[in-house]
């Protein structure tokens, strides 16, 4: 069974739930999606892409960094971020596809 560890190990399940909780914030989820698409972005590039102030983006990045979801890289005065979890792109893709299907079914039901 591919999900045996998750199903049988409380510590593993708690960690996965914390990762999902961190991604449960719209700003943090959008940052993860931007990084999945671009591979690496500076804080300024994220602010521009999301049309959000630096303080808000930096706060969200701090949470994502603490959870091990993003990895920082410093180059001079600039901070760059990338996804630290190798298969997080797959999760974001599945979320997008699943929600697109659900949205379609909701529209059809109306």
MOKALIN-V458474 format. One line per field, one symbol per residue. phi: phi as a letter, one per 20 degrees, with the letter a starting at -180 (. if undefined). burial: # if it has 24 or more other C-alpha atoms within 12 Angstrom, else .. A space follows every 50 residues. Layout:
phi->???
burial->???
This chain:
phi->.fdgfffddfffffffffffffefegfffffgfffffembbfgfffgffe lcfggfffffffffffemeccebdcmedddcbfeegdfgfffffffffff ffffffffff
burial->...............#..##.##...##########...####.###..# ......##.######.######.......####....##..#........ ..........
